[in-house]
Amino acid sequence: MPNFTPEDLLLYQSNELNEVQRAAIEEELKLNWALREKFNVIKQAQARINAMHLHSPRKQTIQSILYYAMRKRVTV
């Protein structure tokens, strides 16, 4: 029984695994209830994020970040 991490499940969800790894996770998801529950939480979180209405940051916020980054680069 392999030990899959949440990072492995995220890679599986985003289709970033090779065929062998993908097949191993799919098989384990069929057999392991706890892993399947963790994967369902990841899928639900992704669905909620995708459903969110995001707003662009204010120009002042972007300018502040750029100014901060520029100051840090000069002082380092």
NUVO-816346 format. One record per atom (N, C-alpha, C): residue in one letter; y, x, z; atom name; residue number from 1. Coordinates in steps of 0.05 Angstrom, whole numbers, plus 5000, padded with zeros to 4 digits. Example, Ala and Ser with C-alpha at 12.3 -4.5 7.8 and 13.67 -1.06 7.14 Angstrom:
# NUVO-816346
A:4886:5264:5156:N:1
A:4910:5246:5156:CA:1
A:4934:5264:5156:C:1
S:4955:5257:5142:N:2
S:4979:5273:5143:CA:2
S:5001:5258:5157:C:2
# end
This chain:
# NUVO-816346
M:4976:5017:5000:N:1
M:5000:5000:5000:CA:1
M:5025:5018:5000:C:1
P:5039:5019:4978:N:2
P:5063:5036:4976:CA:2
P:5085:5025:4994:C:2
N:5103:5042:5002:N:3
N:5126:5034:5018:CA:3
N:5151:5033:5001:C:3
F:5160:5010:4993:N:4
F:5183:5007:4977:CA:4
F:5208:5003:4994:C:4
T:5230:5015:4986:N:5
T:5255:5013:5000:CA:5
T:5273:4992:4988:C:5
P:5294:4983:5002:N:6
P:5313:4965:4989:CA:6
P:5325:4977:4964:C:6
E:5328:5003:4963:N:7
E:5339:5016:4939:CA:7
E:5320:5012:4916:C:7
D:5294:5014:4921:N:8
D:5274:5009:4900:CA:8
D:5276:4981:4889:C:8
L:5280:4962:4907:N:9
L:5283:4934:4899:CA:9
L:5308:4930:4882:C:9
L:5330:4943:4890:N:10
L:5355:4941:4874:CA:10
L:5351:4953:4846:C:10
L:5337:4976:4845:N:11
L:5332:4988:4819:CA:11
L:5314:4969:4802:C:11
Y:5295:4956:4815:N:12
Y:5278:4937:4801:CA:12
Y:5294:4914:4791:C:12
Q:5311:4903:4808:N:13
Q:5328:4880:4801:CA:13
Q:5346:4887:4777:C:13
S:5356:4911:4776:N:14
S:5375:4919:4755:CA:14
S:5360:4931:4730:C:14
N:5334:4930:4731:N:15
N:5318:4939:4708:CA:15
N:5321:4969:4703:C:15
E:5322:4985:4724:N:16
E:5327:5014:4721:CA:16
E:5302:5031:4729:C:16
L:5279:5019:4728:N:17
L:5254:5034:4735:CA:17
L:5237:5038:4710:C:17
N:5221:5059:4711:N:18
N:5202:5062:4688:CA:18
N:5180:5042:4691:C:18
E:5163:5041:4671:N:19
E:5142:5020:4669:CA:19
E:5122:5022:4692:C:19
V:5115:5046:4700:N:20
V:5096:5050:4722:CA:20
V:5107:5040:4748:C:20
Q:5132:5048:4754:N:21
Q:5145:5039:4779:CA:21
Q:5148:5009:4779:C:21
R:5157:4998:4757:N:22
R:5162:4969:4754:CA:22
R:5135:4954:4759:C:22
A:5114:4963:4747:N:23
A:5088:4950:4751:CA:23
A:5079:4952:4780:C:23
A:5084:4974:4793:N:24
A:5076:4977:4821:CA:24
A:5091:4958:4839:C:24
I:5117:4955:4834:N:25
I:5132:4937:4850:CA:25
I:5124:4908:4845:C:25
E:5120:4901:4820:N:26
E:5111:4874:4813:CA:26
E:5085:4867:4827:C:26
E:5066:4886:4827:N:27
E:5040:4881:4840:CA:27
E:5044:4877:4870:C:27
E:5061:4894:4882:N:28
E:5065:4892:4911:CA:28
E:5080:4867:4918:C:28
L:5098:4858:4901:N:29
L:5112:4833:4906:CA:29
L:5093:4809:4906:C:29
K:5072:4811:4890:N:30
K:5051:4789:4890:CA:30
K:5036:4789:4916:C:30
L:5032:4812:4928:N:31
L:5014:4814:4951:CA:31
L:5029:4815:4978:C:31
N:5053:4824:4978:N:32
N:5067:4829:5003:CA:32
N:5089:4809:5008:C:32
W:5084:4791:5027:N:33
W:5103:4770:5033:CA:33
W:5130:4781:5043:C:33
A:5129:4801:5060:N:34
A:5154:4812:5072:CA:34
A:5171:4824:5050:C:34
L:5159:4839:5032:N:35
L:5174:4851:5010:CA:35
L:5185:4830:4991:C:35
R:5170:4809:4987:N:36
R:5180:4787:4970:CA:36
R:5204:4773:4982:C:36
E:5204:4770:5009:N:37
E:5227:4758:5023:CA:37
E:5251:4776:5020:C:37
K:5247:4802:5023:N:38
K:5270:4821:5020:CA:38
K:5281:4820:4992:C:38
F:5264:4818:4972:N:39
F:5273:4816:4945:CA:39
F:5288:4790:4940:C:39
N:5278:4769:4952:N:40
N:5292:4743:4949:CA:40
N:5321:4744:4960:C:40
V:5324:4758:4982:N:41
V:5351:4762:4994:CA:41
V:5369:4777:4975:C:41
I:5358:4798:4962:N:42
I:5374:4813:4942:CA:42
I:5381:4795:4919:C:42
K:5362:4779:4909:N:43
K:5368:4761:4886:CA:43
K:5389:4741:4894:C:43
Q:5388:4729:4918:N:44
Q:5408:4710:4927:CA:44
Q:5435:4723:4929:C:44
A:5436:4747:4940:N:45
A:5462:4761:4943:CA:45
A:5474:4766:4916:C:45
Q:5458:4774:4896:N:46
Q:5468:4779:4869:CA:46
Q:5479:4753:4857:C:46
A:5465:4731:4861:N:47
A:5474:4706:4850:CA:47
A:5500:4698:4863:C:47
R:5503:4702:4889:N:48
R:5529:4695:4902:CA:48
R:5552:4713:4892:C:48
I:5546:4738:4888:N:49
I:5567:4757:4878:CA:49
I:5575:4748:4850:C:49
N:5555:4742:4833:N:50
N:5561:4734:4806:CA:50
N:5577:4708:4804:C:50
A:5574:4691:4824:N:51
A:5588:4665:4825:CA:51
A:5616:4667:4836:C:51
M:5623:4690:4848:N:52
M:5649:4693:4860:CA:52
M:5671:4695:4839:C:52
H:5693:4683:4846:N:53
H:5717:4685:4829:CA:53
H:5733:4709:4840:C:53
L:5735:4730:4825:N:54
L:5749:4754:4834:CA:54
L:5777:4755:4823:C:54
H:5795:4765:4839:N:55
H:5823:4767:4831:CA:55
H:5830:4797:4826:C:55
S:5847:4802:4807:N:56
S:5856:4829:4802:CA:56
S:5875:4838:4825:C:56
P:5873:4863:4832:N:57
P:5892:4872:4853:CA:57
P:5921:4872:4844:C:57
R:5939:4870:4863:N:58
R:5967:4871:4856:CA:58
R:5974:4899:4846:C:58
K:5994:4900:4829:N:59
K:6003:4926:4818:CA:59
K:6012:4945:4840:C:59
Q:6024:4934:4861:N:60
Q:6033:4950:4883:CA:60
Q:6009:4964:4897:C:60
T:5987:4949:4899:N:61
T:5963:4961:4911:CA:61
T:5953:4984:4895:C:61
I:5951:4980:4869:N:62
I:5941:5001:4851:CA:62
I:5960:5026:4853:C:62
Q:5986:5021:4852:N:63
Q:6005:5043:4854:CA:63
Q:6002:5058:4880:C:63
S:5998:5044:4902:N:64
S:5994:5057:4928:CA:64
S:5969:5074:4928:C:64
I:5947:5065:4916:N:65
I:5923:5080:4915:CA:65
I:5927:5105:4898:C:65
L:5939:5102:4875:N:66
L:5944:5125:4858:CA:66
L:5963:5146:4871:C:66
Y:5983:5136:4885:N:67
Y:6001:5154:4899:CA:67
Y:5986:5169:4921:C:67
Y:5970:5155:4936:N:68
Y:5954:5168:4957:CA:68
Y:5936:5189:4945:C:68
A:5922:5183:4923:N:69
A:5903:5202:4911:CA:69
A:5918:5226:4901:C:69
M:5942:5222:4889:N:70
M:5958:5244:4879:CA:70
M:5967:5262:4902:C:70
R:5975:5250:4924:N:71
R:5983:5266:4948:CA:71
R:5960:5282:4958:C:71
K:5936:5270:4960:N:72
K:5913:5284:4971:CA:72
K:5904:5307:4953:C:72
R:5907:5304:4927:N:73
R:5899:5325:4908:CA:73
R:5917:5349:4911:C:73
V:5942:5344:4915:N:74
V:5962:5366:4918:CA:74
V:5958:5381:4944:C:74
T:5952:5367:4966:N:75
T:5950:5380:4992:CA:75
T:5923:5393:4997:C:75
V:5903:5388:4980:N:76
V:5876:5399:4985:CA:76
V:5874:5427:4974:C:76
# end
